[in-house]
Amino acid sequence: MSRMRYILFTVIAVMASAVSASRPADTMTGIFNDRIRSLQIRPEGARFGPPIILLDSPDRIRIDFDHLAEDREYFRYSLTHCTATWQPSGLVDSEFIDGFNEGTIDNFDYSQATTTHYVHYSLTIPNEQTKPLISGNYLLKIYPEDAPDSTVVQCRFMVSEQTAPVAADVSPRTDVDFNNSHQQVSVIVDTERAAVDDPFNDLLVVVQQNGRLDNEVAVRQPLRVAGTKAIFEHLRPLIFDAGNEYRRFEIVSTEYPGMGVDDIGYASPYYHFRLAEDQSRAGEPYLYDSTQHGGFVIREYNSSDSDTEADYGVVHFSLDYPETPGLMIFLDGDMVQRRFDPASQMFFNNATGRYERALLLKQGAYNYQYLAVPPDARRGYTSVIEGDKYQTVNDYLVKVYHRRRGERYDRLIGVGTTVSDH
């Protein structure tokens, strides 16, 4: 290789490395292996709820997933402590973990009497191997024992100190409209026990709607401070599109169609569940429904243990909506880990004149909605297909982060929730 070519090659390699280093790490909850399915992350003992536990308490996070296989795979896991914006904080293991930052997933069981064979795994944190020492954001990575660099699952959870009580409220009477298409969140953070020197500049308040990450917002400065209370109200970022109630379907039986299912068939090796054709609700009146805001529950109606006795089937979604070039339409819900990727994208079928998607899902009850994503956008919009109805019951999660002077990590000092009224 000539000296000039060597220099050019070196420059290109350095530039590529710099670009890669500047690109934010992908820390979203996700599945990176087609044989991994039905990932759930939640507080132990709770069917629903954000994956948050209290520091130095008996609380535990539970992670469940299936591996479509005949026999057990030896999986291991490790933790990474992250900043408030979910990038690695750079702490060494001993600064945030009591014990070993690598453990084995030993709790597993084989599927029983199912057409699709799988192994069900579960893991709880903290456990006898690993215990978080500090509050903040944590990313758990799962990988095969013989391939530690091949992450098959990663999931987020949080540990809170709860030293800063959070009071939150939501109203359809917003600074942009009145009982129309938006909801406005207000937050009060009591910093008396949290050792916050400057509430105007030292807090980061993150608000999430229905578990969505694409429209999550973060605000740093309160409107005002009264004593030890930082008051975040009448702030434009805290105005959310109201959206609509999530759609629902149930595939709890292979013998009869459940809610939202038109018909059931079998084509080896899977059952096929064809859902009723969905229509746009943007121009329709609001209709109340009680949902789990995008969550799902694994359930087989006649089993004693759905974790191992529920079967898998292909669920066929169809949306009657005209083809819109340049506008991407995605399914949203925990069943697709809230990601905008090919696995959750609806594609237009010219033969049927509909947007369609097929997903391999475990039997249970599911919530979902359709989000429209414009070109180059990083968030989805409910207005296009679902509509924005001010009466919609939305679940808002508020997280408050604080980095003390001289510290190298973001503490999670308070968590609160509020639900809008219908």
Secondary structure as GFF3:
##gff-version 3
##sequence-region A 1 422
A	DSSP	alpha_helix	3	22	.	.	.	ID=ss1
A	DSSP	beta_strand	30	31	.	.	.	ID=ss2
A	DSSP	beta_strand	36	43	.	.	.	ID=ss3
A	DSSP	beta_strand	52	54	.	.	.	ID=ss4
A	DSSP	beta_strand	61	67	.	.	.	ID=ss5
A	DSSP	beta_strand	75	82	.	.	.	ID=ss6
A	DSSP	alpha_helix	93	96	.	.	.	ID=ss7
A	DSSP	beta_strand	97	99	.	.	.	ID=ss8
A	DSSP	beta_strand	103	104	.	.	.	ID=ss9
A	DSSP	beta_strand	107	110	.	.	.	ID=ss10
A	DSSP	beta_strand	119	125	.	.	.	ID=ss11
A	DSSP	beta_strand	130	132	.	.	.	ID=ss12
A	DSSP	beta_strand	136	144	.	.	.	ID=ss13
A	DSSP	beta_strand	153	160	.	.	.	ID=ss14
A	DSSP	beta_strand	166	171	.	.	.	ID=ss15
A	DSSP	beta_strand	182	190	.	.	.	ID=ss16
A	DSSP	beta_strand	203	209	.	.	.	ID=ss17
A	DSSP	beta_strand	217	219	.	.	.	ID=ss18
A	DSSP	beta_strand	224	226	.	.	.	ID=ss19
A	DSSP	beta_strand	229	232	.	.	.	ID=ss20
A	DSSP	three_ten_helix	236	238	.	.	.	ID=ss21
A	DSSP	beta_strand	239	241	.	.	.	ID=ss22
A	DSSP	beta_strand	247	250	.	.	.	ID=ss23
A	DSSP	beta_strand	261	267	.	.	.	ID=ss24
A	DSSP	beta_strand	270	275	.	.	.	ID=ss25
A	DSSP	beta_strand	278	279	.	.	.	ID=ss26
A	DSSP	beta_strand	296	298	.	.	.	ID=ss27
A	DSSP	alpha_helix	306	309	.	.	.	ID=ss28
A	DSSP	beta_strand	312	320	.	.	.	ID=ss29
A	DSSP	beta_strand	328	332	.	.	.	ID=ss30
A	DSSP	three_ten_helix	334	336	.	.	.	ID=ss31
A	DSSP	beta_strand	345	349	.	.	.	ID=ss32
A	DSSP	beta_strand	354	362	.	.	.	ID=ss33
A	DSSP	beta_strand	364	373	.	.	.	ID=ss34
A	DSSP	beta_strand	395	402	.	.	.	ID=ss35
A	DSSP	beta_strand	411	419	.	.	.	ID=ss36
###
